[in-house]
Amino acid sequence: MSSQAGFTLRGRNPDVLTCIANLSNDEVFTPPDFANRMLDALARAWAASNGGANIWADSSIRFLDPCSKSGVFLREIATRLIDGLKDEIPDLQRRVDHILTRQLFGIGITQLTSLLARRSLYCSKHADGEHSIARSFADSDGNIWFGRTEHAWRNDRCSFCGASKETLDRGEGRETHAYAFIHTNNIHARVAEWFGDDMQFDVIIGNPPYQLDDGGFGTSAAPIYQKFVEQALALEPRYAVFVTPSRWMAGGKGLDSYRERMLSDKRLRAIVDYPKLYEAFPGVKIRGGISYFVWDREHNGPCTVETIWDGEPTGPAVARHLDAYDILVRRNEAVPILEKVRAKGEPTLDARVSSQKPFGLRTFFHGKAEPTRLAHPVKLFGSQRISWVERADIPANAAWIDKWKVLMTRVQGTSAAVETKFLSKPIVAEPGTACTESYLVAGLFDSECEARNYASYLRTRFARFLVSLRKSTQDAPKHVYAFIPDLPLDHVWTDSQLYERYGLTAEEIAFIESQVAEHSDDLFDDVASSEAEDE
């Protein structure tokens, strides 16, 4: 290939990788401009740790995308290396061959995406084909490996990814979604099998599948992106750069140990967070937003955290230790506010709030429409309605029935791109009441006055702001109340009183009020009114 051939991996109008629709919300294609932001962050980290060196001018560095879909990361890296290695390898064809055969490697997550990735990188779905821009491959796969992998069923679940045998034991004719990179106990041996015994990657970068295509929905589906990250780090690269949902920072099904590991890992060098729905990946609904991180094997210190909103940083990136709390406080502006609150050492409301299913009744349970013909009727707050149930039929916490209670919906949020309420309006429930698991019992009281003061406290912007720091999706379980101080309830707390109590500055108050909208003035006591706001 000569320079007159006009070889380019970019500059197509339009770039085909900006036009591909996502296969699903589980396997999201990375837009080229976003991939380049991640590569820019990698280049900055490399330069900072290597005396200002240009990573794209180093012909010895090996890159792996372990979850190749469109091939965008490999293509954009190739583009940068082709420019950066001009001086070292002047001949274009020899330079391209070196980059594609010695530096860039990928693992397709499905047969379809492996073909797409090869087409993006080699300009041919066959690496050794006549239209391929590489001239040194001896087989059609090149360095983008794909092989059908089967789940390891044990008790009707895959022992590697947790997939359901009923859903994904599909036979040879259909995709298994058993991703090879995470279906092994010895990733070093598997990499040697795929790419050779001496293979060691300097950079591992990618956008892994987010959750199992297993019949789950939204936050109920089991996440798997953390398994790709953990497997990549097990290979001990010099750098790892991944984009994932941000749910891991504060919650998420099955993510507790992963969150603990990430927050305590001093090798995390940078996190760039996109909390606004649809901003990073237009048209893809990922509750809680997405983020990418740069992990540096030689780094040992604080991690810079930066938030992007409407395309711009909300402020300067701030270096901080991520393990200051059990969750990652995403906004830098929130950290000093939280520190002032926590400095008083007060107990917190999560000790008051019940766990899921407070009375042992599922969401779909409904009692009778009227209390007539019930010997000891109990008013039941349920999904979208109030019904009546016999006291003896309440399976759990019967002693709570005759207490004053404040109920909060377990799910709060809308389909809007920006959440501003964070908690539903509290329901003050009198003695003789219970609820299904649509609600949590946020507090139990002996008097109506205390219950109403507590409900008023939960409606303050201050309390809901502290909830927002722990709430990454619509789900609002017990743990989201863990930053709210448990204060005396002998009077009604107002936001102005709370701001003064914790010594907040005008700037801090303005930040809280920019994030949290007021509830309307009326305090609803009925289920229908409270739930209407959540729809």
VEXMARDO-557672 format. One line per field, with one value per residue (C-alpha): residue in three letters; residue number from 1; z negated, x negated, y negated. Coordinates in Angstrom, 3 decimals. Example, Ala and Ser with C-alpha at 12.3 -4.5 7.8 and 13.67 -1.06 7.14 Angstrom:
REM residues 2
residu	(Ala_Ser) $
num	(1_2) $
z	(-7.800_-7.140) $
x	(-12.300_-13.670) $
y	(4.500_1.060) $
REM end
This chain:
REM residues 535
residu	(Met_Ser_Ser_Gln_Ala_Gly_Phe_Thr_Leu_Arg_Gly_Arg_Asn_Pro_Asp_Val_Leu_Thr_Cys_Ile_Ala_Asn_Leu_Ser_Asn_Asp_Glu_Val_Phe_Thr_Pro_Pro_Asp_Phe_Ala_Asn_Arg_Met_Leu_Asp_Ala_Leu_Ala_Arg_Ala_Trp_Ala_Ala_Ser_Asn_Gly_Gly_Ala_Asn_Ile_Trp_Ala_Asp_Ser_Ser_Ile_Arg_Phe_Leu_Asp_Pro_Cys_Ser_Lys_Ser_Gly_Val_Phe_Leu_Arg_Glu_Ile_Ala_Thr_Arg_Leu_Ile_Asp_Gly_Leu_Lys_Asp_Glu_Ile_Pro_Asp_Leu_Gln_Arg_Arg_Val_Asp_His_Ile_Leu_Thr_Arg_Gln_Leu_Phe_Gly_Ile_Gly_Ile_Thr_Gln_Leu_Thr_Ser_Leu_Leu_Ala_Arg_Arg_Ser_Leu_Tyr_Cys_Ser_Lys_His_Ala_Asp_Gly_Glu_His_Ser_Ile_Ala_Arg_Ser_Phe_Ala_Asp_Ser_Asp_Gly_Asn_Ile_Trp_Phe_Gly_Arg_Thr_Glu_His_Ala_Trp_Arg_Asn_Asp_Arg_Cys_Ser_Phe_Cys_Gly_Ala_Ser_Lys_Glu_Thr_Leu_Asp_Arg_Gly_Glu_Gly_Arg_Glu_Thr_His_Ala_Tyr_Ala_Phe_Ile_His_Thr_Asn_Asn_Ile_His_Ala_Arg_Val_Ala_Glu_Trp_Phe_Gly_Asp_Asp_Met_Gln_Phe_Asp_Val_Ile_Ile_Gly_Asn_Pro_Pro_Tyr_Gln_Leu_Asp_Asp_Gly_Gly_Phe_Gly_Thr_Ser_Ala_Ala_Pro_Ile_Tyr_Gln_Lys_Phe_Val_Glu_Gln_Ala_Leu_Ala_Leu_Glu_Pro_Arg_Tyr_Ala_Val_Phe_Val_Thr_Pro_Ser_Arg_Trp_Met_Ala_Gly_Gly_Lys_Gly_Leu_Asp_Ser_Tyr_Arg_Glu_Arg_Met_Leu_Ser_Asp_Lys_Arg_Leu_Arg_Ala_Ile_Val_Asp_Tyr_Pro_Lys_Leu_Tyr_Glu_Ala_Phe_Pro_Gly_Val_Lys_Ile_Arg_Gly_Gly_Ile_Ser_Tyr_Phe_Val_Trp_Asp_Arg_Glu_His_Asn_Gly_Pro_Cys_Thr_Val_Glu_Thr_Ile_Trp_Asp_Gly_Glu_Pro_Thr_Gly_Pro_Ala_Val_Ala_Arg_His_Leu_Asp_Ala_Tyr_Asp_Ile_Leu_Val_Arg_Arg_Asn_Glu_Ala_Val_Pro_Ile_Leu_Glu_Lys_Val_Arg_Ala_Lys_Gly_Glu_Pro_Thr_Leu_Asp_Ala_Arg_Val_Ser_Ser_Gln_Lys_Pro_Phe_Gly_Leu_Arg_Thr_Phe_Phe_His_Gly_Lys_Ala_Glu_Pro_Thr_Arg_Leu_Ala_His_Pro_Val_Lys_Leu_Phe_Gly_Ser_Gln_Arg_Ile_Ser_Trp_Val_Glu_Arg_Ala_Asp_Ile_Pro_Ala_Asn_Ala_Ala_Trp_Ile_Asp_Lys_Trp_Lys_Val_Leu_Met_Thr_Arg_Val_Gln_Gly_Thr_Ser_Ala_Ala_Val_Glu_Thr_Lys_Phe_Leu_Ser_Lys_Pro_Ile_Val_Ala_Glu_Pro_Gly_Thr_Ala_Cys_Thr_Glu_Ser_Tyr_Leu_Val_Ala_Gly_Leu_Phe_Asp_Ser_Glu_Cys_Glu_Ala_Arg_Asn_Tyr_Ala_Ser_Tyr_Leu_Arg_Thr_Arg_Phe_Ala_Arg_Phe_Leu_Val_Ser_Leu_Arg_Lys_Ser_Thr_Gln_Asp_Ala_Pro_Lys_His_Val_Tyr_Ala_Phe_Ile_Pro_Asp_Leu_Pro_Leu_Asp_His_Val_Trp_Thr_Asp_Ser_Gln_Leu_Tyr_Glu_Arg_Tyr_Gly_Leu_Thr_Ala_Glu_Glu_Ile_Ala_Phe_Ile_Glu_Ser_Gln_Val_Ala_Glu_His_Ser_Asp_Asp_Leu_Phe_Asp_Asp_Val_Ala_Ser_Ser_Glu_Ala_Glu_Asp_Glu) $
num	(1_2_3_4_5_6_7_8_9_10_11_12_13_14_15_16_17_18_19_20_21_22_23_24_25_26_27_28_29_30_31_32_33_34_35_36_37_38_39_40_41_42_43_44_45_46_47_48_49_50_51_52_53_54_55_56_57_58_59_60_61_62_63_64_65_66_67_68_69_70_71_72_73_74_75_76_77_78_79_80_81_82_83_84_85_86_87_88_89_90_91_92_93_94_95_96_97_98_99_100_101_102_103_104_105_106_107_108_109_110_111_112_113_114_115_116_117_118_119_120_121_122_123_124_125_126_127_128_129_130_131_132_133_134_135_136_137_138_139_140_141_142_143_144_145_146_147_148_149_150_151_152_153_154_155_156_157_158_159_160_161_162_163_164_165_166_167_168_169_170_171_172_173_174_175_176_177_178_179_180_181_182_183_184_185_186_187_188_189_190_191_192_193_194_195_196_197_198_199_200_201_202_203_204_205_206_207_208_209_210_211_212_213_214_215_216_217_218_219_220_221_222_223_224_225_226_227_228_229_230_231_232_233_234_235_236_237_238_239_240_241_242_243_244_245_246_247_248_249_250_251_252_253_254_255_256_257_258_259_260_261_262_263_264_265_266_267_268_269_270_271_272_273_274_275_276_277_278_279_280_281_282_283_284_285_286_287_288_289_290_291_292_293_294_295_296_297_298_299_300_301_302_303_304_305_306_307_308_309_310_311_312_313_314_315_316_317_318_319_320_321_322_323_324_325_326_327_328_329_330_331_332_333_334_335_336_337_338_339_340_341_342_343_344_345_346_347_348_349_350_351_352_353_354_355_356_357_358_359_360_361_362_363_364_365_366_367_368_369_370_371_372_373_374_375_376_377_378_379_380_381_382_383_384_385_386_387_388_389_390_391_392_393_394_395_396_397_398_399_400_401_402_403_404_405_406_407_408_409_410_411_412_413_414_415_416_417_418_419_420_421_422_423_424_425_426_427_428_429_430_431_432_433_434_435_436_437_438_439_440_441_442_443_444_445_446_447_448_449_450_451_452_453_454_455_456_457_458_459_460_461_462_463_464_465_466_467_468_469_470_471_472_473_474_475_476_477_478_479_480_481_482_483_484_485_486_487_488_489_490_491_492_493_494_495_496_497_498_499_500_501_502_503_504_505_506_507_508_509_510_511_512_513_514_515_516_517_518_519_520_521_522_523_524_525_526_527_528_529_530_531_532_533_534_535) $
z	(0.000_0.964_-0.502_2.824_2.018_-0.329_-3.074_-5.941_-8.711_-9.317_-7.375_-5.847_-5.363_-7.247_-9.544_-9.366_-13.075_-13.963_-12.030_-13.563_-15.780_-19.058_-19.183_-22.663_-25.824_-27.057_-24.246_-23.472_-20.614_-21.617_-19.503_-17.855_-19.511_-22.936_-22.231_-21.351_-24.647_-26.415_-24.248_-25.002_-28.727_-28.241_-26.347_-29.105_-31.783_-29.774_-29.224_-32.892_-33.972_-31.191_-31.074_-28.522_-26.049_-23.233_-23.583_-19.865_-18.900_-20.668_-18.377_-21.242_-23.024_-22.743_-23.037_-23.749_-23.442_-25.250_-24.309_-20.678_-19.094_-16.359_-16.545_-17.206_-19.862_-17.707_-14.656_-16.453_-18.072_-14.637_-13.244_-15.988_-15.687_-11.911_-12.428_-15.487_-14.017_-10.746_-11.757_-13.109_-10.221_-7.193_-4.752_-5.091_-4.244_-6.593_-9.289_-8.868_-8.918_-12.071_-13.879_-12.864_-13.427_-16.403_-18.402_-18.124_-19.458_-20.127_-21.362_-19.713_-22.020_-19.299_-15.836_-14.294_-16.213_-15.486_-11.770_-12.271_-14.257_-11.550_-8.918_-10.898_-11.534_-8.460_-5.997_-5.366_-7.424_-6.413_-7.766_-5.040_-2.261_0.936_-0.358_-3.736_-4.354_-6.256_-4.220_-6.829_-8.317_-7.625_-8.602_-8.255_-11.954_-12.177_-15.731_-16.471_-18.004_-18.341_-19.217_-20.364_-24.114_-26.184_-29.648_-32.561_-33.959_-37.643_-39.365_-36.247_-36.420_-34.716_-37.319_-35.540_-34.654_-36.436_-33.246_-33.459_-31.751_-30.925_-28.971_-27.386_-26.859_-23.239_-21.289_-18.480_-16.235_-18.399_-20.187_-23.740_-25.129_-26.935_-26.582_-26.321_-28.263_-31.480_-31.081_-32.409_-35.746_-34.193_-31.942_-31.477_-30.006_-27.748_-26.433_-25.713_-23.834_-21.757_-21.089_-22.077_-25.216_-25.520_-25.160_-27.681_-27.039_-27.983_-27.578_-27.901_-26.794_-26.056_-26.568_-27.947_-27.827_-30.706_-31.856_-31.068_-28.140_-30.441_-30.648_-33.435_-33.042_-34.052_-37.501_-38.064_-35.409_-36.700_-35.729_-34.165_-33.172_-36.448_-35.500_-32.388_-34.439_-37.077_-34.445_-32.639_-35.841_-36.522_-33.357_-35.032_-32.130_-32.541_-31.912_-31.817_-30.455_-30.554_-30.104_-32.164_-33.785_-36.890_-39.094_-40.735_-42.472_-44.886_-44.364_-41.843_-42.106_-42.860_-42.792_-46.482_-46.399_-43.084_-44.476_-47.584_-45.429_-43.112_-45.859_-47.721_-44.631_-44.723_-41.133_-39.837_-38.329_-36.845_-36.595_-34.149_-34.958_-32.773_-35.135_-32.754_-30.971_-27.220_-27.238_-26.660_-24.462_-22.772_-22.612_-25.055_-28.416_-31.097_-34.486_-36.601_-33.596_-32.502_-33.287_-32.238_-34.286_-33.764_-35.893_-36.101_-37.499_-38.807_-40.325_-44.106_-45.351_-44.967_-41.882_-39.935_-39.550_-36.873_-36.039_-32.526_-32.122_-28.790_-27.227_-29.701_-32.993_-35.999_-37.525_-37.697_-38.180_-41.869_-43.208_-46.160_-47.947_-46.814_-49.960_-52.239_-52.211_-51.415_-48.104_-45.616_-46.053_-42.384_-42.448_-43.815_-44.972_-47.296_-49.210_-51.496_-52.266_-53.257_-55.337_-57.350_-57.973_-58.958_-61.217_-63.880_-64.272_-64.412_-63.869_-60.449_-59.181_-57.622_-61.165_-61.154_-57.639_-57.074_-54.652_-51.594_-52.158_-55.632_-56.341_-54.246_-51.429_-47.785_-45.462_-43.592_-46.772_-47.196_-49.878_-49.737_-48.393_-51.582_-55.271_-55.726_-56.719_-58.100_-61.839_-62.395_-59.250_-58.503_-55.922_-53.350_-51.243_-48.009_-44.443_-43.034_-45.557_-49.139_-50.163_-53.365_-54.844_-57.928_-60.711_-61.167_-57.480_-57.918_-57.733_-59.380_-61.858_-63.174_-66.084_-63.635_-62.630_-65.615_-65.305_-63.465_-60.344_-57.568_-54.284_-51.302_-47.873_-47.131_-43.565_-42.870_-39.571_-36.118_-32.592_-32.437_-31.682_-34.956_-38.335_-40.740_-43.477_-44.575_-47.087_-46.753_-49.064_-52.410_-53.437_-57.090_-57.941_-61.107_-63.489_-62.004_-58.716_-56.816_-53.336_-50.575_-49.397_-47.107_-50.199_-52.900_-56.451_-56.800_-60.498_-63.371_-65.934_-69.003_-68.096_-65.021_-65.715_-65.501_-62.345_-60.638_-61.683_-60.301_-57.034_-56.764_-57.330_-54.504_-52.172_-52.734_-49.956_-52.447_-53.227_-49.599_-48.532_-50.888_-49.375_-45.891_-46.792_-47.307_-44.759_-41.246_-39.767_-40.460_-43.262_-46.750_-49.273_-52.896_-52.180_-50.344_-53.722_-55.245_-54.966_-56.493_-60.163_-62.610_-64.307_-67.191_-65.989_-68.588_-65.913_-62.143_-60.428_-57.562_-54.983_-56.356_-59.844_-58.447_-56.379_-59.489_-61.683_-59.425_-58.605_-54.844_-52.715_-50.191_-47.386_-48.999_-49.523_-45.901_-44.764_-46.797_-45.443_-41.880_-42.236_-44.199_-43.333_-45.960_-46.627_-46.469_-49.770_-50.469_-52.448_-51.005_-53.239_-50.533_-48.319_-45.031_-45.318_-46.325_-43.579_-40.902_-41.257_-40.511_-37.160) $
x	(0.000_-1.420_-0.699_0.948_3.608_5.144_5.596_7.755_9.780_11.668_13.114_15.979_19.023_21.012_19.021_20.911_20.362_22.423_25.369_25.688_28.701_28.025_28.908_30.377_29.898_27.690_25.123_24.672_22.480_20.060_20.341_16.979_16.752_17.246_14.634_12.207_12.856_11.835_8.713_7.836_8.086_5.840_3.268_3.206_2.702_-0.068_-1.855_-1.569_-3.168_-5.748_-7.472_-5.105_-5.478_-2.977_-1.290_-0.416_-4.088_-5.036_-5.082_-5.486_-2.171_0.534_4.223_7.142_10.867_12.316_15.919_15.731_19.023_18.661_14.868_14.829_12.101_9.736_10.455_9.853_6.673_5.469_6.090_4.001_1.183_1.010_0.362_-1.846_-4.181_-4.927_-8.454_-9.317_-7.712_-7.536_-6.118_-2.324_-1.611_-4.294_-3.026_0.560_-0.510_-2.521_0.346_3.023_1.010_-1.183_0.683_4.469_6.506_10.176_12.657_16.072_19.043_21.171_20.501_22.290_20.269_16.995_17.723_18.667_15.491_13.318_15.081_14.386_10.726_9.619_12.158_13.177_14.981_12.147_8.801_6.968_9.402_8.566_10.180_8.454_6.019_3.789_1.467_-0.081_2.773_2.923_6.586_9.852_10.230_7.077_6.635_10.349_11.235_14.680_15.712_19.045_18.972_21.467_22.723_21.601_24.973_25.193_28.581_30.136_27.833_24.535_21.781_19.885_22.516_25.677_27.711_30.917_30.771_34.462_33.878_30.445_29.986_30.950_29.138_26.664_28.884_29.095_26.720_25.938_24.726_22.069_19.299_15.960_13.953_15.913_16.597_13.322_11.598_8.182_8.177_4.385_4.642_7.519_5.638_2.626_4.937_6.399_3.361_0.192_-1.714_-3.704_-0.749_-0.649_1.567_0.543_4.013_7.417_10.289_13.956_17.675_18.903_22.425_24.326_26.673_27.828_30.201_32.113_35.679_35.000_36.037_34.339_32.820_34.195_31.841_28.509_25.545_22.485_20.305_18.420_17.314_15.577_13.804_12.680_11.446_9.551_7.828_6.879_4.742_2.690_2.491_0.679_3.946_7.608_10.281_13.951_17.306_20.139_23.424_22.859_25.229_22.295_21.369_24.301_26.434_27.279_28.214_25.204_22.730_21.868_18.546_17.596_18.334_16.255_13.371_13.471_13.758_10.795_8.583_5.987_5.012_8.148_6.732_9.775_13.564_15.636_19.346_22.394_25.400_27.960_30.113_29.400_26.494_23.593_25.438_28.350_31.508_30.298_32.085_29.537_30.955_28.383_26.270_22.909_19.269_15.823_12.708_8.952_7.147_3.367_1.371_-1.375_0.935_1.372_3.387_6.590_8.790_9.920_13.702_15.369_19.058_20.277_23.679_25.052_21.662_19.669_17.894_19.906_16.632_12.977_12.009_11.299_8.840_10.310_10.165_13.179_13.490_14.461_18.002_19.553_20.811_19.241_20.569_20.750_20.856_17.771_19.945_21.849_18.812_18.264_22.006_22.022_18.880_20.576_23.603_21.573_19.274_21.990_21.953_25.742_27.635_29.240_32.694_31.817_32.116_35.803_36.716_38.014_36.608_38.515_41.950_42.530_45.747_44.848_47.272_46.219_46.928_49.685_51.611_54.963_57.562_61.307_62.762_64.778_64.136_67.591_67.767_64.209_64.013_60.893_60.322_56.971_56.676_54.100_52.075_51.211_50.237_52.612_55.372_56.487_58.139_59.015_57.629_58.284_55.788_54.977_53.948_51.037_47.987_45.317_44.839_48.382_47.281_46.764_50.430_51.488_48.678_48.706_46.621_45.028_45.036_42.797_43.068_40.235_39.989_39.768_38.958_40.252_39.053_37.669_33.981_33.427_34.811_35.565_37.807_35.884_38.569_42.322_44.586_44.860_48.122_49.091_50.919_52.987_53.170_55.063_53.126_50.566_49.030_47.751_44.131_44.991_44.088_41.480_42.395_40.104_40.885_43.118_44.544_46.722_48.317_49.768_47.727_44.402_45.488_46.461_43.264_41.266_43.215_42.557_38.832_38.708_40.257_37.486_35.021_32.218_33.351_34.079_30.707_29.000_31.125_30.014_26.386_27.230_30.026_28.862_32.102_35.850_35.392_35.447_34.683_33.643_30.020_30.864_31.831_28.406_27.078_30.154_29.628_32.218_33.272_35.693_39.297_40.710_41.164_41.411_38.048_37.698_34.947_33.744_33.414_31.509_29.172_28.378_27.932_25.213_23.558_24.127_22.850_24.934_23.179_23.932_27.583_27.836_26.365_28.897_31.782_30.508_30.644_33.870_37.293_39.851_42.853_46.190_47.529_50.233_49.384_51.302_52.705_54.132_52.361_53.881_52.629_49.120_48.676_50.026_46.898_44.647_46.188) $
y	(0.000_-3.397_-6.805_-7.678_-5.090_-7.613_-5.057_-6.286_-4.727_-7.939_-10.807_-8.864_-11.062_-10.008_-7.756_-4.472_-3.805_-6.881_-5.436_-1.956_-1.341_0.428_4.098_3.588_1.532_4.401_4.271_0.589_-0.607_-3.350_-6.531_-7.368_-10.785_-9.214_-6.548_-9.332_-11.105_-7.906_-7.618_-11.249_-10.480_-7.437_-9.528_-12.157_-9.504_-7.848_-11.140_-12.087_-8.803_-8.564_-11.923_-13.429_-10.546_-10.101_-6.717_-6.758_-6.971_-3.719_-0.683_1.786_1.133_3.786_2.916_5.276_4.662_7.712_6.905_5.772_4.772_2.154_2.183_-1.560_-1.488_0.553_-1.566_-4.860_-3.528_-2.401_-5.870_-7.461_-4.928_-5.336_-9.025_-8.640_-6.003_-7.817_-8.679_-5.246_-3.292_-5.605_-3.048_-3.162_0.468_1.761_-0.584_0.597_4.252_3.738_1.975_4.456_7.621_6.686_4.021_4.351_7.272_7.844_10.433_10.355_10.725_12.340_13.691_10.699_8.109_9.918_9.545_5.911_5.211_6.830_4.783_1.607_2.397_4.345_2.870_6.472_9.085_11.435_10.266_12.209_11.292_9.430_6.233_6.298_3.451_5.900_8.096_10.387_12.419_16.132_16.588_14.726_13.833_11.763_10.555_10.306_13.624_15.111_18.625_19.910_20.428_22.384_21.576_23.748_24.827_25.605_25.780_24.217_21.172_20.453_20.597_17.796_15.199_16.364_16.758_18.760_22.142_21.869_18.655_19.041_22.795_22.257_24.923_24.430_22.356_19.220_16.873_18.005_14.661_16.668_14.112_15.903_13.324_13.893_17.618_18.938_19.420_18.800_15.766_15.886_19.395_18.370_15.332_17.547_19.923_17.107_14.924_16.802_17.730_14.505_12.148_9.294_6.296_2.793_1.294_2.964_0.764_1.348_0.961_4.309_5.728_4.181_6.926_10.414_10.774_13.071_11.881_9.357_5.746_2.511_2.617_6.147_7.561_8.853_6.656_8.292_5.333_5.621_9.139_7.789_5.120_7.609_10.046_7.281_6.180_9.804_9.610_6.855_4.392_1.108_-0.738_0.203_-2.135_-1.103_-2.788_-1.294_-2.302_-4.426_-2.420_-0.701_-3.961_-3.881_-0.778_1.876_5.519_7.716_4.806_4.383_6.231_4.611_1.140_1.861_3.046_0.050_-2.547_-1.090_-0.676_-3.455_-2.658_-4.360_-7.526_-9.278_-8.967_-11.000_-10.819_-11.551_-11.423_-12.931_-10.371_-10.056_-12.518_-10.161_-7.656_-9.452_-7.381_-4.740_-4.758_-3.860_-4.807_-6.600_-7.571_-6.236_-6.922_-5.880_-5.397_-5.225_-2.624_-2.955_-0.035_-2.331_-4.953_-4.954_-7.885_-9.891_-9.707_-12.766_-12.947_-15.062_-15.456_-16.295_-17.961_-19.197_-18.614_-20.694_-19.971_-21.166_-22.345_-21.402_-17.775_-17.177_-14.619_-12.746_-9.420_-7.408_-5.305_-8.208_-6.771_-3.408_-4.847_-7.236_-10.765_-11.648_-15.457_-17.199_-20.101_-17.745_-16.498_-19.532_-19.646_-15.994_-16.465_-19.213_-17.014_-13.963_-15.970_-16.138_-12.355_-12.062_-8.783_-8.422_-7.563_-4.205_-2.806_-3.820_-2.711_0.814_3.327_4.479_6.062_4.555_6.496_9.549_8.661_8.592_5.668_7.489_8.360_6.581_7.001_6.406_3.191_2.581_3.410_4.874_8.563_8.440_9.156_7.032_4.965_3.334_0.563_1.656_-0.786_0.982_0.300_-2.343_-1.578_-1.202_2.033_3.893_7.085_9.188_8.438_12.128_12.281_9.831_12.152_9.950_7.099_7.198_4.981_2.113_2.064_-0.027_-2.577_-5.854_-5.327_-7.312_-5.384_-6.067_-4.475_-2.062_-3.397_-7.117_-8.771_-9.492_-8.858_-12.406_-12.874_-14.726_-13.677_-16.522_-15.065_-11.910_-10.867_-10.645_-12.614_-10.831_-9.214_-9.581_-6.366_-6.192_-3.183_-0.260_-0.348_1.728_1.704_3.958_3.915_0.999_-1.003_-1.133_-2.022_-5.026_-5.461_-4.278_-6.725_-6.873_-10.193_-11.842_-14.984_-13.145_-11.334_-14.577_-16.332_-13.412_-13.465_-17.195_-16.598_-14.050_-16.613_-19.189_-19.812_-19.188_-15.624_-14.784_-16.170_-13.729_-10.952_-11.999_-11.265_-7.580_-7.111_-6.240_-4.842_-4.939_-2.424_-3.999_-1.242_-1.595_-2.517_-5.775_-7.289_-6.569_-10.148_-11.874_-12.797_-11.452_-14.692_-15.415_-15.530_-17.912_-20.576_-21.040_-21.305_-23.785_-23.994_-27.317_-25.812_-22.829_-24.988_-27.033_-23.941_-22.577_-25.905_-25.774_-28.628_-30.554_-28.661_-25.301_-26.209_-27.335_-24.023_-22.014_-24.045_-23.712_-19.945_-19.379_-20.768_-21.720_-19.514_-21.311_-22.676_-20.115_-16.959_-14.020_-11.320_-9.116_-6.639_-7.752_-11.326_-10.316_-7.751_-10.078_-12.210_-9.242_-8.421) $
REM end
